[in-house]
């Protein structure tokens, strides 16, 4: 089952040709997807020859093939992880029962909602990033952007397949709607607010990939636990591709930090803008912004919907099988932050309604690992600066702390003071304007913009100097 059939019009490993009705429906959707790609995908890139990887099977060993291809010719397809025989549901009221191969009628609307929400984020990120190629700092970075773009397009296909295959007419209508909403559109925006924020420059892109794609990792892990087996298998394979997106984010931010720290050491100052670098305090502001908006993606601290999804067995927790509890959660508690007067305290809450918060906590621990590595880079260069993740209550727009004037270190202050100090904590208009001046396109093989360090190694054994993108 792991091999992928590339002889079909739509590459797949789900025996699509055995279901002619479904195959015709997806083949009718395909030209609409390509029209969307040409209109909303990477700007001006359709004739570029790009060194891209393509899935050739879904086994952990050797799943990707590398070759040069024009992006509109990329073979997007439908790939599910191999089926686990006799798989059982691992949590909720159906724990221990056989995983569902079809949608349970009583959970149809909830499953469709989860799939549509996940599916909506995939084209949204392509739309957010569509003009970044015009200011790429190197061919290596340009290629990585394009690789992420085509894989987000494939993740859209993954969700569209589920909608078409398992949700009938409603599913087909939802699949069509995924191409009619657009990031930042005043009338038809994307579902989640973080996916309507423009990604204007490469600094934003690197932080986006580190924090926003990391949210994707945790959401996909939670969905991969689903009792609905086709969704579980779809998300398990998507995680294989998502790992590269986070790698681009962590190493991208890390390379900017390395260059900034090098300039700070060379000139014995953190104020390095006149030397063509992004100063470390400004990078902290970008970190604060992207981390805080991504915390919102996990939803309310207390969530009846999350509790229901868990009890139904359709969305679990991160690495559900490794958690030492009964996986039903009735009568269990979990500590959740809340406001008490002018302080933030931890209070016990029913574990079922705190499922979102547990996932957010796991995300916070995972996010800190990269921050620790960035701080080691700075320390190794002998520069006196340290990055920190802001408090989870800082700059929140969803949940218990939405709109509250809370500082990055978790202090509740007056609203007018918060407004006065906002630009100390989040990118100001002048910060963004300065970063924009650095965004000059560098596409000569082996060359790179001065504000970011080159990567430690190239792609798939190729040197950094390789011509990863050929313009025609």
C-alpha atoms as one frame of an Amber mdcrd trajectory, in Angstrom:
protein
   0.000   0.000   0.000   2.941   2.370   0.573   3.819   2.875  -3.121   2.141
   5.713  -4.998   0.567   5.358  -8.427   1.806   8.170 -10.677   0.218   6.789
 -13.820  -3.195   8.179 -12.860  -4.148  11.773 -13.626  -4.259  12.293  -9.855
  -1.354  10.437  -8.172  -2.610   8.375  -5.246  -2.178   5.299  -3.076  -5.902
   4.863  -2.345  -6.807   2.864  -5.481  -8.702   5.841  -6.842  -9.271   4.142
 -10.197 -11.469   1.557  -8.441 -14.031   4.272  -7.641 -14.896   5.884 -10.952
 -17.461   8.293  -9.488 -14.993   9.646  -6.931 -12.209   9.769  -9.527 -14.385
  11.820 -11.918 -15.407  14.209  -9.131 -11.799  14.857  -8.131 -10.700  15.204
 -11.755 -13.391  17.873 -12.145 -12.041  19.675  -9.050  -8.451  19.503 -10.291
  -8.651  22.290 -12.942 -10.232  24.615 -10.371  -7.289  23.911  -8.072  -4.836
  24.705 -10.891  -6.705  27.937 -11.669  -6.415  28.868  -7.980  -2.696  28.029
  -8.012  -2.049  30.204 -11.059  -4.030  33.102  -9.574  -3.070  32.840  -5.886
   0.119  30.736  -5.810   3.724  32.017  -5.871   3.741  35.244  -7.873   5.421
  35.117 -11.288   6.907  31.662 -10.745   5.021  29.443 -13.167   7.867  29.025
 -15.667  10.641  28.485 -13.123  12.403  25.115 -12.982  12.590  24.245  -9.280
  14.507  21.456  -7.535  11.638  19.862  -5.599  10.966  16.666  -3.716   7.944
  14.525  -4.501   6.572  11.637  -2.463   7.159   8.231  -4.077   5.871   6.120
  -1.181   4.634   6.687   2.359   7.022   4.438   4.239   9.489   6.173   6.582
  12.445   5.051   4.440  13.139   6.847   1.188   9.736   8.351   0.650  10.892
  11.366  -1.405  12.227  11.764  -4.942  14.113  14.935  -5.955  13.971  16.414
  -9.438  13.626  19.697 -11.305  10.030  20.570 -12.176   7.867  23.571 -13.028
   5.482  24.079 -10.124   2.226  24.037 -12.158   3.367  20.584 -13.359   3.982
  19.290  -9.834   2.151  15.986  -9.289  -0.108  16.843  -6.381  -1.937  13.806
  -5.122  -3.655  11.799  -2.401  -1.398   9.881  -0.051  -2.403   8.095   3.161
  -0.071   6.346   5.588  -0.248   2.560   5.492  -3.262   1.018   7.167  -2.682
  -0.424  10.630  -4.465  -3.748  10.836  -6.949  -4.100  13.692  -6.375  -0.505
  14.796  -8.414   0.455  17.858  -9.712   3.825  19.016  -7.386   5.044  21.756
  -9.499   7.493  23.751 -12.977   8.761  24.549 -16.227   6.891  24.994 -15.378
   4.487  22.139 -11.937   3.588  23.509 -10.961   0.042  22.548 -13.487  -0.265
  19.715 -12.300  -0.848  16.115 -11.329   2.370  14.317 -14.003   3.601  11.906
 -13.398   3.128   8.181 -16.485   5.231   7.381 -17.843   8.381   8.993 -20.123
   7.617  11.954 -23.426   9.309  11.164 -23.734  10.879  14.607 -20.334  12.614
  14.251 -20.598  13.619  10.612 -20.889  17.388  11.108 -18.111  17.522  13.717
 -15.672  15.578  11.552 -16.494  17.682   8.514 -15.900  20.847  10.521 -12.465
  19.642  11.682 -11.441  18.623   8.159 -12.643  21.887   6.605 -10.839  23.990
   9.228  -7.587  22.081   8.716  -8.015  22.175   4.949  -8.600  25.926   4.958
  -5.202  26.624   6.531  -3.308  24.958   3.681  -4.162  27.245   0.745  -4.289
  30.179   3.170  -0.563  29.921   3.893   0.237  29.780   0.159  -1.791  32.954
  -0.335  -0.058  34.645   2.605   3.355  33.881   1.086   2.648  34.408  -2.609
   4.866  37.499  -3.092   7.837  36.400  -0.994   9.712  35.018  -3.989  10.199
  38.586  -5.224  12.512  39.336  -2.262  14.218  35.962  -1.654  17.587  36.267
   0.138  19.098  33.325  -1.806  18.229  30.593  -4.314  18.364  28.090  -1.456
  15.682  30.036   0.425  13.601  30.556  -2.711  13.567  26.828  -3.348  12.550
  26.111   0.259   9.674  28.569  -0.055   8.472  26.846  -3.219   8.808  23.389
  -1.630   6.620  24.496   1.254   4.116  26.040  -1.155   3.649  22.863  -3.218
   3.375  20.737  -0.076   0.718  23.020   1.388  -1.081  22.532  -1.914  -0.812
  18.768  -1.453  -2.132  19.046   2.095  -5.149  20.805   0.620  -5.604  17.805
  -1.697  -5.455  15.513   1.329  -8.417  17.221   2.985 -10.333  17.586  -0.289
 -10.060  13.846  -0.865 -11.626  13.158   2.538 -14.440  15.625   1.856 -15.199
  14.102  -1.548 -14.789  10.476  -0.498 -16.732  10.480   2.752 -19.106  13.475
   2.952 -21.180  13.366  -0.224 -22.688  16.536  -1.653 -21.903  18.596   1.467
 -18.271  17.537   1.224 -18.033  18.493  -2.451 -19.498  21.919  -1.692 -17.041
  22.442   1.172 -14.151  21.403  -1.106 -15.231  24.020  -3.649 -15.434  26.667
  -0.920 -11.806  26.032   0.055 -10.844  27.732  -3.210 -13.229  30.690  -2.844
 -12.070  31.987   0.544  -8.802  33.930   0.428  -6.332  35.091   3.067  -7.139
  38.629   4.173 -10.186  38.952   1.888 -12.633  41.471   3.360 -15.696  39.492
   2.250 -14.487  35.874   2.297 -11.495  35.581   4.655  -9.896  32.353   5.784
 -11.484  30.679   8.816  -8.698  31.241  11.382  -7.541  34.807  12.036  -3.807
  33.985  12.050  -4.156  32.900   8.427  -5.433  36.319   7.403  -2.271  38.097
   8.611  -0.022  38.996   5.658   3.450  37.482   5.508   5.162  40.548   4.116
   8.836  39.676   4.382  11.252  36.818   4.960  11.646  37.534   8.648   7.890
  37.016   8.987   8.165  33.883   6.836  10.834  32.264   9.002   8.884  32.969
  12.197   5.668  31.816  10.481   7.277  28.492   9.591   8.650  28.038  13.094
   5.530  28.927  15.065   2.547  28.575  12.715   3.688  25.337  11.092   4.490
  24.048  14.577   0.842  24.637  15.436   0.116  22.560  12.327   2.290  19.783
  13.727   0.306  19.661  16.967  -3.086  19.861  15.275  -2.100  17.089  12.851
  -0.822  14.937  15.722  -4.146  15.386  17.539  -6.080  14.502  14.367  -3.792
  11.540  13.660  -5.182   9.996  16.861  -8.717  10.162  15.416 -10.983   7.151
  15.528 -11.878   7.954  11.901  -9.077   5.945  10.325  -8.818   7.699   6.911
  -8.308  11.047   8.691  -5.735   9.506  11.026  -3.755   7.990   8.147  -3.944
  11.204   6.108  -2.552  13.297   8.965   0.224  10.819   9.746   1.650  11.252
   6.258   1.143  15.026   6.304   3.362  15.153   9.402   6.229  13.751   7.329
   6.063  16.800   5.081   5.326  19.260   7.894   8.699  18.483   9.476  10.490
  20.219   6.595   8.399  23.358   7.042   9.423  23.637  10.695  13.055  22.962
   9.723  12.914  25.930   7.337  11.521  28.048  10.168  13.949  27.036  12.884
  17.057  27.210  10.690  15.825  30.388   8.999  15.354  32.249  12.279  18.575
  30.685  13.510  20.509  31.959  10.497  19.180  35.496  11.006  20.125  35.313
  14.693  23.581  34.019  13.806  24.204  36.888  11.397  22.837  39.454  13.854
  24.995  38.098  16.676  28.057  38.097  14.409  27.467  41.761  13.573  26.884
  42.598  17.255  30.152  40.948  18.222  32.038  42.554  15.341  30.825  46.065
  16.174  30.408  45.590  19.952  26.801  46.768  19.981  23.269  45.415  19.705
  22.389  48.404  17.534  23.404  46.904  14.184  20.852  48.377  11.799  23.427
  50.737  10.278  25.518  47.644   9.480  22.717  45.941   7.578  21.491  43.494
  10.219  18.280  42.955  12.165  19.041  43.775  15.796  18.300  41.058  18.343
  15.753  43.153  20.323  13.701  43.567  17.127  13.855  39.815  16.525  12.421
  39.352  20.023   9.452  41.526  19.025   8.778  39.336  15.962   9.045  36.259
  18.158   6.515  37.784  20.586   4.064  38.506  17.781   4.118  35.137  16.014
   4.176  33.076  19.175   1.202  34.938  20.647  -1.007  34.759  17.546  -0.225
  31.060  17.243  -1.291  30.410  20.840  -4.721  31.630  19.730  -4.891  28.852
  17.130  -5.419  26.313  19.910  -8.717  27.914  20.877 -10.350  28.642  24.232
  -8.739  27.464  27.475 -12.086  25.991  28.484 -13.731  24.375  25.469 -16.889
  22.298  25.317 -16.203  21.618  21.621 -12.752  20.210  22.384 -14.247  18.080
  25.159 -16.896  16.746  22.797 -14.363  16.001  20.043 -12.295  14.069  22.569
 -15.179  12.120  24.053 -16.439  11.288  20.564 -13.020   9.898  19.693 -12.485
  12.159  16.688  -9.598  14.389  17.924  -7.144  13.339  20.602  -4.150  14.814
  22.384  -0.504  15.053  21.368   1.040  11.570  21.586  -2.113  10.238  23.209
  -0.721   6.740  23.703   2.181   7.947  25.855  -0.016   9.816  28.371  -0.451
   7.958  31.652  -4.172   8.268  32.367  -7.399   6.463  31.498  -7.832   8.302
  28.116 -11.458   8.999  29.019 -10.788  11.874  31.471 -14.033  11.707  33.403
 -13.340  13.112  36.893  -9.734  14.140  36.088  -8.464  17.735  36.326  -5.829
  19.828  34.584  -4.276  23.132  35.659  -5.284  26.070  33.464  -4.228  29.739
  33.763  -6.878  32.317  34.602  -7.152  35.897  35.860  -7.613  36.415  39.601
  -7.791  40.129  40.374  -4.596  41.587  38.939  -2.737  38.263  38.916  -2.612
  35.205  36.673  -2.981  31.959  38.603  -3.277  28.267  37.788  -6.616  26.695
  38.636  -7.855  23.113  38.399 -10.325  22.539  35.575 -11.983  19.350  34.317
  -9.394  17.706  32.067 -11.987  17.129  29.340 -12.719  20.822  28.861  -8.991
  21.637  29.137  -7.884  19.516  26.152  -7.012  22.658  24.156  -4.872  23.981
  26.997  -2.960  20.734  27.323  -2.168  20.851  23.593  -1.101  24.498  23.976
   1.187  23.516  26.869   2.790  20.783  24.757   3.286  23.343  21.982   4.927
  25.775  24.398   7.424  23.119  25.582   8.256  22.204  21.981   8.638  25.853
  20.956  11.099  26.468  23.797  13.516  23.873  22.401  14.262  25.968  19.339
  14.581  29.116  21.449  17.178  27.308  23.568  19.162  26.449  20.441  19.002
  30.061  19.238  20.239  31.247  22.625  23.153  28.835  22.440  24.169  30.375
  19.093  24.187  33.836  20.705  26.096  32.648  23.760  28.678  30.842  21.608
  29.349  34.136  19.834  29.816  35.910  23.160  26.893  38.316  22.819  24.923
  39.319  25.914  21.318  38.704  24.862  18.747  35.984  25.470  15.442  35.252
  23.762  12.379  34.334  25.823   8.914  33.125  24.962   6.350  35.655  26.215
   3.771  34.653  28.807   0.818  32.735  27.379  -1.525  35.578  28.394   0.370
  38.211  26.382  -1.257  39.694  23.239  -4.103  37.211  23.085  -7.233  37.632
  20.976  -8.990  34.392  21.932  -9.808  32.867  25.306  -9.611  34.053  28.896
  -6.941  36.686  28.169  -8.399  38.131  24.953  -7.705  41.864  24.742  -6.325
  42.099  28.275  -3.335  44.422  28.939  -0.740  41.869  29.999   3.017  42.262
  29.565   5.341  39.634  28.032   6.383  38.595  31.541   2.767  38.075  32.616
   1.984  41.255  34.575  -1.467  42.834  34.364  -1.122  46.577  33.749  -3.364
  49.512  32.858  -4.687  49.628  29.293  -3.206  53.041  28.558   0.213  51.883
  29.764  -0.001  48.797  27.569  -0.880  50.933  24.544   2.012  53.281  25.325
   4.501  50.426  25.582   3.149  48.260  22.762   5.995  49.092  20.398   8.497
  47.916  23.010   7.067  44.401  22.731   5.662  44.001  19.220   7.000  45.074
  15.800   6.308  48.778  15.261   5.623  50.376  11.902   9.174  51.701  11.903
  10.524  48.207  12.654   8.576  46.798   9.720   9.732  49.634   7.480  13.361
  48.946   8.383  13.026  45.210   7.759  11.422  46.005   4.401  14.557  47.912
   3.347  16.572  44.709   3.762  14.311  42.678   1.519  16.351  42.830  -1.672
  16.225  39.824  -3.984  19.441  37.789  -4.251  19.186  34.953  -6.786  22.734
  34.499  -8.056  23.916  30.953  -7.216  26.092  30.935  -4.097  25.174  34.511
  -3.075  23.051  35.527  -0.074  21.635  38.704   1.440  23.757  40.337   4.131
  21.187  40.136   6.931  21.071  36.326   7.072  23.807  33.691   7.381  24.120
  30.907   4.780  22.837  27.458   5.731  25.121  24.852   7.246  24.452  22.558
   4.267  22.531  22.456   1.018  19.532  20.356  -0.004  19.696  16.607  -0.643
  23.467  16.558  -0.731  23.741  19.518  -3.105  26.034  22.433  -2.208  24.652
  25.829  -1.215  25.951  27.113  -4.578  23.697  24.738  -6.545  21.201  26.341
  -8.958  18.090  25.298  -7.034  15.827  27.526  -9.117  16.350  28.161 -12.829
  14.559  31.137 -14.340  13.226  31.017 -17.881
